[in-house]
Amino acid sequence: MASVLLVGCGDLGTEIAVRLHQAGHEVVGVRKSMRALPLGMQTIQADVTVPDTLAQMHAEVIVYCVAATAQTDENYAQHYVDGLRNVLQSQVGPQLKHVFFVSSTRVYGQHADILIDESVPAIAADFGGERLLEAEQLLADLPCAGTVLRLSGIYGPGRLYLLNLAKVQSRWPAKNQWTNRIHRDDAAGFIAHLVNTVANGHTIHPLFIVTDSMPTAHYDVLRWLASSMQLPYQIESTEPPSQGKRLSNSRMLETGYQLKYPNYKIGYSELV
């Protein structure tokens, strides 16, 4: 087992921490609020954008799972680039074996009908994608191993954007597009799976796309959700997606991880 520093204990980070703790790892959580982590896990209050609040913890594994607090270039730079750099500068040492950075498939700004995997270069189309790619590059200069985890849209308990959107057809997008998603429990489960793999002495890839097995047209998801909630809808268009991209999770599944929610119908059935 390993000593793990989990930086960023929001909904996803807390779920990762719980799974790692249950697997026997020594988990220390870093969060901005004073709220303690469950199961008696040690919690440190710190702000990644303020280096003086970060203490050296001598962890063997770091999982950086911080989220920006505003959709601005400055905020993304502070939380992803500067925040990650501050943590790495405070923690790097001979004891550190692996760093995981939770990024996003937002870095793929291109519109493509092909199935995108990790071999396809990411072409950012906005400040968010650009800052995430900048943060990802920080792992390349580490004296230890690093892995970037590009997560697609997270849904699950408390993450009900699409469910709420399906209820109001006037807010449905004007054009159909490809969508990709990952259930919160599978995102946390896969990250814990990778930490376990590293802790057992195995080498892993430096990059993973973390998404389910069913890229889907936006209209198809919304129509299915509306029907599941027995709500009427008028959009019957079969227009193929003209925007977005389809993402492959083949490398993710090659690790032996088995998705609990391989497609949106299984995942949203519980939420509906």
N, C-alpha and C positions, 0 to 999 in steps of 0.2 A: 504494500500500500504506500501511498505518497502523501506528503504534506502539500495541500492545495490552497492557494490564495485566490479567492473568487472575487474579482473586482467588478462591482455593479450588481447589486442584489435586488433588482426589480422582480417582476413576475417571472421572467425566464431565468434570471440568475438564481433566484431563490429555489426554483424547481431543480436546477442543476445541482445546487448545493445539497439539497435534500437527498438526491439520488447518490451523490458521491459519499455523503455521510453514511447512508445506509449500506454502501458497498465497503465501508470500513476505512475510508480515507480520513485524514485529519484535515478538516476544512475550516478555514478562517475567512469570513466574509467581510468585505469592505463596502460600506454604503454611506451615502451622504446623510441619511436620516439617522435618528437615534434608535429606531425600532430594531429590536433584537431578532436575529434569525431563529427559526423554530428548532426544536430538538436539542436545545442547549448549545448549539454551535457558537463558537466565539465570533463576536461581531465587533468590528472597528469602525468608528465614525470618522470619515475622512472625505475630502473633496479632491478628486484627481486633478482638477484645474489649479489647485493650491499645493505646490510641492512640499511645503513645510508641514502639511498635515499627514504626509505619507511616511510611515515608519518602516524600517527594514524588518522583514518578517522571515527571511531565510527559507522561503518555500521552494519546493522542488518543481512544482507546476503552477503556472499562472493561467487563469482563465479570465480574459478581459471582456466583460459583457456589459459595458456602459452604453447608455442610450443618450442621444442628444436631447435637449430639453426644448429646443425651438428649431423651426425649419429655416435657419439662416446659415450663410456661409461661415460667419464668425463662430456661431455656436457649434457647428460641426467640427470646425478646426480645433476649438477648445476641448471638446469632449473626446473626439476620436484621435486627432493627431497629437495635440499637446498633452492630453490626459494620458494616452498610452505611453508617450515618451517619458512623462514624469514618473509613471509607475515603473517602467523598465529601468530608468536611471536609479530609482530607489531600491530595486530588488535584484538587479543583475549581480551574480556572484558565482562561485564555483559550485554551489549547491543547486543552482537553477538548471533544470534539465529540459524543460519544454514550456513554450508559451503558446496559448491559443488566443486568437483574436476573433471575436464574433463580428463579422462584417455583414454585408448585404448584397443581394443580387442586383441592387440598384446600380452597381458598377457596370452592369451590362446595359448601356443606354441605347444600343442598336435595336432596330426592329428587324426581326429575322424569323422566317418560317422554318429554318433548319433547327435541328435539336442541338442546343448549345451545351457543350460540356466544358471541363476544365482546360482543354487544349485550345479553346477559342479565346483570343485576346479580348479583354474587357475594354470597351470603348465608352467612357463616361459621357453622359449627355447633359449633366447638370452639376452644380456645386457639390451636392451630396455625394454623387459617385466619385467625383474628383478627390474630395477629402478622404473618403474611405480608401481609395487606392493609395493615397499618400500615406495613410496610417498603415496599410498593409505592408508597404515598403520598409517600415521600421523593423519588421521581423527579419528581413533579409540581412541586416547588419548585426544580428545577435551572435554571441559566442556559443549559444545553445540552439537546439532545434525549435522551429516555430511552425505553426499551422494556422492558416486562414480559413475561416468558416463563413462562406457566403450564403446566408439564409434568405429564402424567398419570403413571401408575406406570411407572417405568423397569425394563426387564428386559434381559437380554443376558449376556455372559460374566461369571461370578461373581455374577450376580443371579438366583438360581434358586429364589426363594421358592415360586412357583406349581408349578414342577416337583417340588419336595420335598413340597409340600402334596398334590399329586395322588397321591403314593405311599402316603399314609396316610389312608384314607377316613374314619377315625374323627375326623379333624380338619377335615373339610370343613364349611363353614358350614351352619347349620341352615336358613337361608333363602336363596333365590336372589336375586341382585342384579346390577345392571349393573356392568360393569368396563370400564376404558379403560386403554390402555398405549401406551408408545412404546419402541422398541428404543434402547439406548444409542447405537448408531452413528447412528441417524437423529436423535436429540436433538442430538448433537454436530455432525452434518452440517448440520442446519438452522440452528443458532446460527452456525456458521462461514459459512454461506450469507448470513445477515443481516449479519454483520460485513463480508463482501466487498461486499455491496450498498451499505452505508453508506460504505465506503472508496472506492467508485467514484462517490460524490457523489449517490446516490439517497436519497430520503426513504422511510421505512417507517412502518408503523403503530406506535402506542405500546403495543399489546397483542396478544399471540398466544396461543391455546391450542395446545399442542404435543402432539399425540397421533396415533395411526395412524388408518386409515380404517375401522375395524371395531369399534365398541363392541359388547360381547358379554356375554351372560349368564354369570355365574360358573360355573354348573354345566356349561355347554357347553364352556368352556375346560378345566375339570378332567376332564370325561369324555374329551375329545379327547386330552389329555395322557396320561391313564391308558391309553387304547387305543394310543397311539403307543408307549408303553413296554411294551405287552403285559401290562398289569396288570389284574386283575379289579376291577370296581366294581359296587355294587348299586343306587346311586341312579339311577333311570330317570325320575324326575319331570320332567314338562314344564311345571311351574308357572312362569308368567311372573315375571320379576324384580319384586319388591315394594319394593326399595330401590335406592339409587344413582342415577346419572344417565348419560345418553348425551351424549358431547361431539363437537362438530363440528371438523374440521380444515380447513374450506373456506378460511379466510383464509390459513392456512399454505401450502396448495397453490397459492393464487393468486399467490404470490411466484415461482412457477416451480420450486420445490424438488420433486424427485421422490423419494418414499419408497423406500428399498431394501427395507423390511419393512412393506408396507401393512396386513398383518394378522398376528394371532398365529400362524397356522399356518405361514406362511413363516418368521417369526422363530424360533419354537420348534423347527421341523424341524431347524435346524442344531444347536441345543442338545441336543435329544433324541439 
